[in-house]
């Protein structure tokens, strides 16, 4: 299958990912960059809520619940707008010009092409899968949603194949979005996963970045094209998210984070020439927050963490205002009490959502600090261009004393990464980065968001400096100034696509290679999985070692896996079968277990596991030389076998 053939699938993904949000944002009265920049976040909120409500109403998951939920939200948004405008009429606020929007579109277009092409290079073929640990769960979860019609985040945890609706919480919005595409287009699970990944990285992320930077730098054309284009200049995001893990839900959440942070800035009145009132931004923030939170809860906590410097700035500003007004002690007490409650709630959420630390520090504190300054986290190559522009931007912010909170946001993102990557294991480290499992890759993904505004500020300064020197050599015509400006922009943007993103791209391609050394599925194993449905009836359960990729018989062949995900044995019967299947002729308990599990077929994918480890599944290996099974379909060392001893 070629990438050209995926265009209809991509258009369907683009429709579900933006059209509900465009409708809701338009009804809220948003225009320009706010309209398109936050449309993905509003769409994901609609999909998230629909996926939770649908099973409660007995509706199978599909486009219909999304339509109904979007219509219901549209009524709420329209009601808010009519009521609020009637209660608090205000004169209209000037909107961004069409010229500014055009430059923003050019920047987003550059990023969309750059990221989209790199993702296509990383994936290789549209049908390739990420050969990583987490992908076993994600792909099987997609099949579960398709088969059960239940995409609720409240019950996806544990992948309850035998009893849909009984699982635990797991952020399932990415699974809900991806299964919508599969249902509408008929595309395969791997193709839909890769197309949705391109949507998140190449469309959602740069759109949000432009909207965010607009609130910080203001309505400058060169800043808008830079904001969009430089979104593609960081190796840490979005490229590492389709490599490490693989972290699809987290990729979705972080791709929506710039839009959410933009609304925080407008609501707090710390931005430049906003195009909406703070009250509307606060309502919009309530609208995008559920989508961000249900994409991945740790991302909404990242939003709170990055917003802390903004909150502190607002506290200082309002405290000074109260002093100037010589406010009463009662007003001061109320002011302090409100913020104490806010931070107490944040602290409680931090403790409630904190999980067990799974990752150890990779490097020293000094090394991790250096990586943040050079935009080279998690051992990526140095991003020289964006790092130089970022430092220049920091100097400008410090020198001109503008947006002091912006320095705090960058410092917060750097601090979180340094703690995860460099601080030794301790209660302190667990308390600070436990929300992200202590995983440096997840926190590295936040660095581009915090660094991008400084990069754009430095880029604008570079642009103005070059044009200023050209003017001093002689007054150029307006046409020549435009040419000079275009050349400066083009050189800077092309230079940003350097060794950092190239290194991230090359490294990520290794996770999608399909060869005899593949970490999860070799070509022979994939071939066997693609033929399982020809031999195994629909209602049968297939046994196999999930760590070898055999569990993906569920996602790829649509046949239930005895163990659909890694992490242990479900019952004593599954352990007995996994340990002693090859002794079925001599141990009646083995056949009793097989009958209890209703297992008649088994996959033998050898002993090589996705993490290079070893788990005891002796009963599912060397079946080619066993007399308790007969071969059904064998390719190379991989095979599907039918249990005959029972």
C-alpha positions as CSV (number, residue, x, y, z in Angstrom):
1,X,0.0,0.0,0.0
2,X,1.3,3.5,-0.9
3,X,1.0,6.7,1.1
4,X,-1.1,8.2,-1.7
5,X,-3.7,5.5,-1.1
6,X,-4.1,6.7,2.5
7,X,-5.3,10.2,1.5
8,X,-9.0,9.3,1.9
9,X,-8.2,7.8,5.4
10,X,-6.3,11.0,6.3
11,X,-9.2,13.2,5.2
12,X,-11.6,11.2,7.3
13,X,-9.2,11.6,10.3
14,X,-8.9,15.3,9.6
15,X,-12.7,15.6,9.5
16,X,-13.3,13.9,12.8
17,X,-10.3,15.7,14.4
18,X,-11.3,19.2,13.4
19,X,-14.9,19.6,12.2
20,X,-16.7,19.1,15.5
21,X,-14.3,21.6,17.1
22,X,-14.6,24.1,14.3
23,X,-18.4,24.1,14.8
24,X,-18.1,24.5,18.6
25,X,-15.4,27.2,18.3
26,X,-17.4,29.1,15.7
27,X,-20.5,29.0,17.9
28,X,-18.5,30.4,20.8
29,X,-17.6,33.3,18.5
30,X,-13.9,32.4,18.0
31,X,-12.3,33.6,14.8
32,X,-9.0,33.4,13.0
33,X,-6.2,31.6,14.8
34,X,-8.3,30.9,17.9
35,X,-10.8,29.2,15.7
36,X,-8.5,26.8,13.9
37,X,-5.9,26.6,16.6
38,X,-8.2,25.2,19.2
39,X,-10.6,23.2,16.9
40,X,-8.7,19.9,17.5
41,X,-8.9,20.3,21.2
42,X,-12.7,21.0,21.1
43,X,-13.1,18.0,18.7
44,X,-11.2,15.7,21.1
45,X,-13.4,16.9,24.0
46,X,-16.5,16.1,22.0
47,X,-15.1,12.6,21.1
48,X,-14.0,12.0,24.7
49,X,-17.4,12.8,26.2
50,X,-19.2,10.9,23.5
51,X,-17.1,7.8,24.1
52,X,-18.0,7.9,27.8
53,X,-21.7,8.7,27.4
54,X,-22.4,6.2,24.5
55,X,-22.2,3.0,26.6
56,X,-24.2,4.5,29.3
57,X,-27.0,5.1,26.8
58,X,-26.5,1.7,25.2
59,X,-25.2,3.1,22.0
60,X,-22.4,1.3,20.1
61,X,-19.3,3.4,19.4
62,X,-19.3,5.2,16.1
63,X,-20.0,8.5,14.4
64,X,-23.5,8.8,15.7
65,X,-22.6,9.3,19.4
66,X,-20.0,12.0,18.3
67,X,-22.7,13.7,16.3
68,X,-25.2,13.7,19.2
69,X,-22.6,14.9,21.7
70,X,-21.4,17.7,19.4
71,X,-25.0,18.9,18.9
72,X,-25.5,18.9,22.7
73,X,-22.3,20.8,23.3
74,X,-23.3,23.2,20.5
75,X,-26.5,24.0,22.4
76,X,-24.6,24.6,25.6
77,X,-22.0,26.9,23.9
78,X,-24.7,28.9,22.1
79,X,-26.6,29.3,25.3
80,X,-23.5,30.5,27.1
81,X,-22.7,33.0,24.4
82,X,-26.3,34.4,24.2
83,X,-26.6,34.6,28.0
84,X,-23.2,36.1,28.7
85,X,-23.4,38.7,25.9
86,X,-26.8,39.8,27.1
87,X,-25.6,40.1,30.7
88,X,-22.3,41.7,29.9
89,X,-22.3,43.5,26.5
90,X,-18.9,44.6,25.3
91,X,-17.7,46.4,22.1
92,X,-16.2,44.0,19.6
93,X,-12.5,43.2,19.8
94,X,-10.3,43.7,16.7
95,X,-9.5,40.4,15.1
96,X,-6.3,39.2,13.3
97,X,-6.0,40.4,9.7
98,X,-6.3,38.0,6.7
99,X,-2.6,38.7,5.9
100,X,-1.6,37.5,9.4
101,X,-3.7,34.4,9.0
102,X,-2.1,33.7,5.6
103,X,1.4,33.9,7.1
104,X,0.3,31.6,9.9
105,X,-1.1,29.2,7.3
106,X,2.3,29.2,5.6
107,X,4.1,28.3,8.8
108,X,1.6,25.6,9.6
109,X,1.9,24.3,6.1
110,X,5.7,24.1,6.3
111,X,5.4,22.2,9.6
112,X,2.7,19.9,8.3
113,X,4.8,18.9,5.3
114,X,8.0,18.6,7.3
115,X,6.5,16.5,10.1
116,X,4.2,14.5,7.8
117,X,7.1,13.5,5.5
118,X,9.3,12.6,8.4
119,X,6.6,10.5,10.0
120,X,6.1,8.7,6.6
121,X,9.8,8.0,6.5
122,X,9.7,6.8,10.1
123,X,6.8,4.4,9.4
124,X,8.2,3.2,6.1
125,X,5.0,1.7,4.9
126,X,1.5,2.7,6.0
127,X,0.9,-0.8,7.1
128,X,4.0,-1.1,9.4
129,X,3.5,-1.1,13.2
130,X,5.6,0.2,16.0
131,X,7.6,-2.8,17.3
132,X,7.4,-1.6,20.9
133,X,6.1,-2.8,24.2
134,X,3.1,-0.5,24.6
135,X,1.9,-1.1,21.1
136,X,0.7,-4.6,22.1
137,X,-1.9,-3.1,24.3
138,X,-2.8,-0.2,22.0
139,X,-3.4,-2.3,18.9
140,X,-5.4,-4.9,20.8
141,X,-7.4,-2.1,22.6
142,X,-8.4,-0.8,19.1
143,X,-9.7,-4.3,18.2
144,X,-11.5,-4.5,21.5
145,X,-13.3,-1.2,20.9
146,X,-14.2,-2.3,17.4
147,X,-15.6,-5.6,18.6
148,X,-17.3,-4.4,21.8
149,X,-18.5,-1.0,20.6
150,X,-17.3,0.4,23.9
151,X,-14.6,3.2,23.8
152,X,-15.1,4.6,27.3
153,X,-12.1,5.8,29.2
154,X,-13.8,4.6,32.4
155,X,-13.6,0.9,31.5
156,X,-10.8,0.3,28.9
157,X,-8.1,-0.4,31.6
158,X,-7.2,-4.1,31.8
159,X,-8.7,-4.8,28.3
160,X,-11.7,-6.7,29.6
161,X,-12.4,-8.7,26.5
162,X,-14.6,-11.3,28.3
163,X,-16.7,-8.6,30.0
164,X,-16.8,-5.2,28.2
165,X,-17.6,-2.4,30.5
166,X,-16.0,-3.9,33.6
167,X,-12.4,-2.6,33.2
168,X,-10.7,0.2,35.0
169,X,-9.9,3.7,33.9
170,X,-7.5,4.2,31.0
171,X,-7.3,7.3,28.8
172,X,-9.0,6.0,25.6
173,X,-9.7,9.1,23.5
174,X,-6.9,8.2,21.1
175,X,-8.5,4.7,20.7
176,X,-11.9,6.3,20.2
177,X,-10.6,8.6,17.5
178,X,-8.7,5.9,15.7
179,X,-11.6,3.4,15.7
180,X,-13.8,6.1,14.2
181,X,-11.5,6.3,11.3
182,X,-11.4,2.5,10.9
183,X,-15.2,2.2,11.0
184,X,-15.8,5.0,8.5
185,X,-13.1,4.1,6.0
186,X,-12.6,0.4,6.4
187,X,-8.8,1.0,6.7
188,X,-6.8,-1.6,8.7
189,X,-5.7,-1.0,12.2
190,X,-2.0,-0.3,11.4
191,X,-2.9,2.1,8.6
192,X,-5.3,4.0,10.7
193,X,-2.9,4.3,13.6
194,X,-0.2,5.7,11.4
195,X,-2.6,8.2,9.7
196,X,-3.9,9.4,13.0
197,X,-0.3,9.8,14.2
198,X,0.4,12.1,11.3
199,X,-2.8,14.1,12.1
200,X,-1.7,14.6,15.7
201,X,1.9,15.5,14.9
202,X,1.6,17.4,11.6
203,X,-1.7,19.2,12.1
204,X,-2.8,19.4,15.7
205,X,0.6,20.3,17.1
206,X,1.6,23.2,14.7
207,X,-2.0,24.7,14.7
208,X,-1.8,24.9,18.5
209,X,1.7,26.3,18.5
210,X,0.7,29.2,16.2
211,X,-2.3,30.0,18.4
212,X,0.0,29.9,21.5
213,X,2.8,32.1,20.1
214,X,0.2,34.6,18.8
215,X,-0.8,35.3,22.4
216,X,2.9,35.9,23.5
217,X,4.5,37.7,20.6
218,X,1.4,39.5,19.2
219,X,0.2,39.9,15.6
220,X,3.4,39.9,13.7
221,X,3.5,38.0,10.4
222,X,7.1,36.8,10.7
223,X,6.3,35.5,14.1
224,X,3.4,33.5,12.9
225,X,5.2,31.8,10.1
226,X,8.0,31.1,12.5
227,X,5.7,29.7,15.2
228,X,4.2,27.2,12.8
229,X,7.4,26.2,11.1
230,X,9.6,25.9,14.2
231,X,7.1,23.5,15.6
232,X,8.8,21.0,13.4
233,X,12.3,21.8,14.5
234,X,12.5,19.8,17.8
235,X,13.6,16.2,17.9
236,X,11.9,15.7,21.3
237,X,8.4,16.3,20.0
238,X,6.6,15.0,18.1
239,X,9.1,12.5,16.7
240,X,10.1,10.6,19.9
241,X,6.5,10.0,20.8
242,X,6.1,7.6,17.8
243,X,9.4,5.9,18.7
244,X,9.6,5.4,22.5
245,X,6.8,3.5,24.2
246,X,4.9,3.9,21.8
247,X,3.1,6.8,23.5
248,X,0.1,7.5,21.3
249,X,-2.3,8.8,24.0
250,X,0.5,11.1,25.3
251,X,1.2,12.3,21.8
252,X,-2.4,13.3,21.4
253,X,-2.5,15.1,24.8
254,X,0.7,17.1,24.2
255,X,-0.4,18.0,20.7
256,X,-3.4,19.7,22.2
257,X,-1.4,21.4,25.1
258,X,-0.4,24.6,23.2
259,X,-4.0,25.5,22.6
260,X,-4.9,24.9,26.2
261,X,-2.0,27.0,27.4
262,X,-3.0,29.8,25.0
263,X,-6.4,30.0,26.7
264,X,-4.7,30.1,30.1
265,X,-2.7,33.1,28.9
266,X,-5.7,34.9,27.6
267,X,-7.8,34.1,30.7
268,X,-5.1,35.4,33.0
269,X,-4.7,38.6,30.9
270,X,-0.9,38.2,30.4
271,X,-0.8,38.0,26.6
272,X,-0.4,40.5,23.8
273,X,-3.4,42.1,22.0
274,X,-5.9,39.3,22.6
275,X,-8.7,38.7,20.2
276,X,-11.2,37.7,22.8
277,X,-12.3,38.7,26.3
278,X,-10.9,36.7,29.3
279,X,-14.4,35.5,30.1
280,X,-14.7,33.8,26.8
281,X,-11.2,32.3,27.1
282,X,-12.1,30.9,30.5
283,X,-15.2,29.2,29.1
284,X,-13.1,27.9,26.1
285,X,-10.5,26.5,28.6
286,X,-13.3,24.6,30.3
287,X,-14.2,23.3,26.8
288,X,-10.7,22.0,25.8
289,X,-9.6,20.7,29.3
290,X,-11.7,17.5,29.2
291,X,-10.2,16.5,25.9
292,X,-6.6,17.2,27.1
293,X,-7.3,15.3,30.4
294,X,-8.9,12.3,28.8
295,X,-6.2,12.1,26.1
296,X,-3.8,11.6,29.0
297,X,-4.3,12.8,32.6
298,X,-0.6,13.6,33.0
299,X,-0.9,16.2,30.3
300,X,-3.5,18.2,32.1
301,X,-1.2,18.1,35.1
302,X,1.6,19.3,32.8
303,X,-0.7,22.2,31.9
304,X,-1.2,23.0,35.6
305,X,2.6,22.8,36.2
306,X,3.4,25.1,33.2
307,X,0.7,27.5,34.4
308,X,2.1,27.9,37.9
309,X,4.5,30.8,36.9
310,X,1.5,32.5,35.2
311,X,-0.5,32.1,38.5
312,X,2.3,33.5,40.5
313,X,2.6,36.5,38.2
314,X,-1.1,37.1,38.5
315,X,-1.0,36.8,42.3
316,X,1.8,39.4,42.3
317,X,0.0,41.7,39.9
318,X,-3.3,41.5,41.8
319,X,-1.5,41.9,45.2
320,X,0.1,45.2,43.9
321,X,-3.3,46.4,42.6
322,X,-4.9,45.8,46.0
323,X,-2.1,47.7,47.7
324,X,-2.5,50.6,45.3
325,X,-6.2,50.6,46.1
326,X,-5.6,50.4,49.8
327,X,-7.9,47.5,50.0
328,X,-9.4,46.3,53.3
329,X,-8.0,43.4,55.3
330,X,-11.1,41.4,54.4
331,X,-10.4,41.8,50.7
332,X,-6.8,40.7,51.2
333,X,-8.0,37.7,53.3
334,X,-10.4,36.6,50.5
335,X,-7.7,37.1,47.9
336,X,-5.2,34.9,49.8
337,X,-7.9,32.3,50.7
338,X,-8.9,31.8,47.1
339,X,-5.3,31.2,46.0
340,X,-4.6,28.9,48.9
341,X,-7.6,26.8,47.8
342,X,-6.4,26.8,44.2
343,X,-2.9,25.5,45.1
344,X,-4.4,23.0,47.7
345,X,-6.6,21.5,45.0
346,X,-3.6,21.3,42.6
347,X,-1.5,19.6,45.3
348,X,-4.3,17.1,46.0
349,X,-4.5,16.3,42.3
350,X,-0.8,15.9,42.2
351,X,-0.8,13.3,45.0
352,X,-3.9,11.5,43.8
353,X,-2.7,11.0,40.2
354,X,0.9,10.2,41.2
355,X,1.9,6.7,40.2
356,X,4.8,4.5,41.0
357,X,8.1,5.5,39.6
358,X,9.1,3.1,36.8
359,X,12.1,4.8,35.3
360,X,15.5,5.4,36.8
361,X,17.5,8.5,36.0
362,X,19.6,8.2,32.8
363,X,22.3,10.8,33.4
364,X,23.6,13.3,35.9
365,X,21.9,16.6,36.9
366,X,24.6,18.6,35.1
367,X,24.2,16.6,31.9
368,X,20.4,17.0,32.0
369,X,20.7,20.8,32.4
370,X,23.0,20.9,29.4
371,X,20.5,18.9,27.4
372,X,17.7,21.3,28.1
373,X,19.8,24.3,27.1
374,X,20.8,22.6,23.9
375,X,17.4,21.1,23.1
376,X,19.0,17.7,23.1
377,X,17.1,15.7,25.7
378,X,17.1,11.9,25.9
379,X,20.4,11.7,24.1
380,X,19.2,13.5,20.9
381,X,21.7,15.5,18.8
382,X,22.0,19.1,19.6
383,X,19.5,21.4,17.9
384,X,21.9,24.2,17.2
385,X,19.6,26.6,15.3
386,X,16.7,26.5,17.7
387,X,19.0,26.6,20.7
388,X,20.8,29.7,19.5
389,X,17.5,31.4,18.8
390,X,16.1,30.3,22.1
391,X,19.0,31.8,24.0
392,X,18.7,35.0,22.0
393,X,15.0,35.0,22.9
394,X,15.7,34.5,26.6
395,X,18.2,37.5,26.5
396,X,15.5,39.7,24.9
397,X,12.9,38.8,27.4
398,X,15.2,39.4,30.3
399,X,16.6,42.6,28.9
400,X,13.2,44.1,27.9
401,X,11.5,42.8,31.1
402,X,8.5,41.5,29.2
403,X,6.6,38.3,30.1
404,X,8.6,37.4,33.2
405,X,6.2,34.5,33.7
406,X,7.4,33.1,30.3
407,X,10.8,32.5,31.9
408,X,9.1,30.7,34.7
409,X,7.3,28.4,32.3
410,X,10.5,27.4,30.5
411,X,12.2,27.0,33.9
412,X,9.4,24.7,35.0
413,X,9.6,22.5,31.9
414,X,13.4,22.3,32.3
415,X,13.1,21.5,36.0
416,X,10.7,18.6,35.5
417,X,13.0,17.1,32.9
418,X,16.1,17.5,35.0
419,X,14.5,15.8,37.9
420,X,13.3,12.9,35.8
421,X,16.6,12.5,33.9
422,X,19.2,13.4,36.4
423,X,18.1,13.3,40.0
424,X,18.8,10.0,41.8
425,X,15.8,8.0,43.0
426,X,14.3,9.6,46.1
427,X,11.0,10.7,47.7
428,X,11.7,14.1,46.2
429,X,12.0,12.7,42.6
430,X,8.9,10.5,43.1
431,X,6.9,13.5,44.4
432,X,7.9,15.8,41.5
433,X,7.7,13.5,38.5
434,X,5.7,10.5,39.7
435,X,2.8,11.7,37.5
436,X,4.9,10.8,34.5
437,X,6.4,7.5,35.9
438,X,9.7,9.4,36.3
439,X,10.0,8.9,32.5
440,X,12.4,11.4,30.9
441,X,10.9,10.9,27.4
442,X,7.5,12.1,28.5
443,X,8.9,15.2,30.2
444,X,11.3,15.8,27.3
445,X,8.2,16.2,25.1
446,X,7.2,19.3,27.1
447,X,10.5,21.1,26.4
448,X,9.6,22.2,22.8
449,X,6.4,23.7,24.0
450,X,8.2,25.9,26.6
451,X,11.1,26.7,24.3
452,X,9.1,27.6,21.2
453,X,8.1,31.1,22.2
454,X,11.7,32.1,22.9
455,X,12.8,30.6,19.6
456,X,10.2,32.7,17.8
457,X,11.2,35.8,19.8
458,X,14.8,35.2,18.8
459,X,13.8,34.5,15.2
460,X,11.9,37.8,15.0
461,X,14.9,39.6,16.4
462,X,17.2,38.0,13.9
463,X,14.8,38.9,11.1
464,X,14.6,42.5,12.2
465,X,18.3,42.8,12.7
466,X,19.1,41.6,9.2
467,X,16.6,43.8,7.6
468,X,17.7,46.8,9.7
469,X,21.3,46.4,8.5
470,X,20.1,46.1,4.9
471,X,18.2,49.3,5.3
472,X,21.3,51.1,6.6
473,X,23.1,50.2,3.4
474,X,20.4,52.0,1.3
475,X,16.7,52.3,1.5
476,X,15.3,49.3,-0.3
477,X,12.0,49.3,-2.1
478,X,9.0,47.7,-0.5
479,X,9.3,44.8,-3.0
480,X,12.9,44.3,-2.2
481,X,12.2,44.3,1.6
482,X,9.7,41.5,1.1
483,X,12.3,39.6,-0.9
484,X,14.9,40.1,1.8
485,X,12.4,39.1,4.5
486,X,11.4,35.9,2.6
487,X,15.0,34.9,2.1
488,X,15.8,35.3,5.8
489,X,12.7,33.3,6.8
490,X,13.4,30.6,4.3
491,X,17.1,30.2,5.3
492,X,16.2,30.0,9.0
493,X,13.4,27.5,8.6
494,X,15.4,25.2,6.3
495,X,18.4,25.4,8.7
496,X,16.1,24.4,11.6
497,X,15.6,21.0,9.9
498,X,19.0,19.9,11.0
499,X,20.7,17.0,12.8
500,X,18.3,17.0,15.8
501,X,15.2,16.2,13.9
502,X,17.2,14.1,11.5
503,X,18.6,12.1,14.3
504,X,15.2,11.6,15.9
505,X,13.8,10.5,12.6
506,X,16.6,7.9,12.0
507,X,16.3,6.5,15.5
508,X,12.5,6.2,15.2
509,X,12.7,4.3,12.0
510,X,14.3,1.4,13.8
511,X,11.1,0.8,15.7
512,X,9.1,0.2,12.5
513,X,11.6,-2.0,10.6
514,X,10.2,-5.4,9.6
515,X,13.1,-7.9,9.3
516,X,14.4,-11.0,11.0
517,X,15.8,-8.8,13.8
518,X,12.5,-7.0,14.5
519,X,11.8,-6.5,18.2
520,X,8.2,-7.6,18.2
521,X,7.2,-9.2,14.9
522,X,9.4,-10.6,12.2
523,X,8.2,-11.0,8.5
524,X,7.5,-14.7,9.1
525,X,5.5,-13.9,12.3
526,X,3.5,-11.2,10.5
527,X,2.8,-13.6,7.7
528,X,1.4,-16.2,10.1
529,X,-0.8,-13.7,11.8
530,X,-2.2,-12.5,8.4
531,X,-3.2,-16.1,7.7
532,X,-4.7,-17.0,11.1
533,X,-8.3,-16.0,10.1
534,X,-8.2,-18.4,7.2
535,X,-7.8,-21.4,9.5
536,X,-9.1,-20.4,13.0
537,X,-12.9,-20.0,13.4
538,X,-14.1,-16.7,14.7
539,X,-15.1,-17.8,18.2
540,X,-11.8,-19.6,18.9
541,X,-9.2,-18.5,21.4
542,X,-5.5,-18.6,20.4
543,X,-2.8,-19.2,22.9
544,X,0.8,-17.8,22.7
545,X,3.5,-15.9,24.5
546,X,2.3,-12.2,24.4
547,X,5.8,-10.9,24.9
548,X,6.8,-12.3,21.4
549,X,4.0,-10.5,19.7
550,X,1.7,-13.5,19.6
551,X,-0.9,-11.5,21.5
552,X,-1.4,-9.4,18.3
553,X,-3.4,-12.2,16.8
554,X,-6.3,-10.2,18.3
555,X,-5.5,-6.9,16.6
556,X,-4.3,-8.3,13.3
557,X,-6.3,-11.5,12.7
558,X,-9.4,-10.6,14.8
559,X,-9.1,-13.8,16.8
560,X,-9.1,-13.7,20.6
561,X,-5.8,-14.1,22.3
562,X,-5.6,-16.1,25.5
563,X,-3.3,-13.5,26.9
564,X,-4.1,-10.2,25.0
565,X,-1.5,-8.1,26.8
566,X,1.8,-8.5,28.7
567,X,2.1,-8.3,32.4
568,X,1.4,-11.7,33.8
569,X,-1.0,-14.7,33.8
570,X,-4.7,-14.2,34.2
571,X,-5.5,-17.5,35.9
572,X,-3.7,-20.7,37.1
573,X,-5.1,-22.4,34.0
574,X,-3.3,-20.0,31.6
575,X,0.0,-20.5,33.6
576,X,-0.4,-24.3,33.5
577,X,-1.0,-24.3,29.8
578,X,1.9,-21.9,29.1
579,X,4.3,-24.0,31.2
580,X,3.3,-27.5,30.3
581,X,1.4,-27.7,27.0
582,X,4.1,-29.9,25.5
583,X,3.4,-32.4,28.3
584,X,-0.3,-32.7,27.5
585,X,0.0,-36.4,26.6
586,X,1.4,-37.2,30.0
587,X,-0.4,-34.7,32.2
588,X,-4.3,-34.7,32.1
589,X,-4.4,-31.4,34.0
590,X,-3.0,-29.6,30.9
591,X,-6.0,-30.8,28.8
592,X,-8.3,-29.8,31.6
593,X,-6.8,-26.3,31.5
594,X,-7.1,-26.1,27.7
595,X,-10.8,-27.1,27.8
596,X,-11.5,-24.7,30.6
597,X,-9.9,-21.9,28.6
598,X,-11.6,-23.1,25.4
599,X,-8.2,-23.0,23.7
600,X,-7.6,-25.2,20.6
601,X,-4.9,-23.2,18.7
602,X,-1.5,-22.0,19.7
603,X,1.1,-19.7,18.2
604,X,4.8,-20.5,18.5
605,X,6.9,-17.3,17.9
606,X,10.0,-18.6,19.6
607,X,11.6,-17.0,22.7
608,X,12.7,-13.6,21.5
609,X,10.7,-11.0,23.3
610,X,10.0,-7.3,22.7
611,X,12.2,-6.1,25.6
612,X,14.9,-8.6,25.0
613,X,13.9,-10.4,28.3
614,X,12.7,-13.9,29.0
615,X,9.5,-15.1,30.5
616,X,8.7,-18.7,31.1
617,X,6.4,-19.9,28.3
618,X,8.0,-23.3,27.7
619,X,4.8,-24.8,26.6
620,X,4.5,-22.5,23.7
621,X,7.9,-23.1,22.2
622,X,9.5,-25.8,20.0
623,X,6.0,-27.0,19.0
624,X,7.3,-28.0,15.5
625,X,8.9,-31.0,17.3
626,X,6.0,-31.8,19.6
627,X,3.5,-34.6,19.3
628,X,0.7,-32.8,21.1
629,X,-0.1,-30.4,18.2
630,X,-0.3,-30.5,14.5
631,X,0.9,-27.7,12.2
632,X,-1.8,-25.5,10.6
633,X,0.2,-22.8,9.0
634,X,4.0,-22.5,9.3
635,X,6.4,-19.9,7.9
636,X,10.0,-20.2,8.8
637,X,10.4,-20.5,12.5
638,X,6.9,-19.1,13.3
639,X,3.8,-21.3,13.2
640,X,0.2,-21.7,14.0
641,X,-0.6,-25.1,15.6
642,X,-3.8,-27.0,16.5
643,X,-3.8,-28.9,19.8
644,X,-4.5,-32.5,19.1
645,X,-3.6,-34.2,22.4
646,X,-6.8,-33.0,24.0
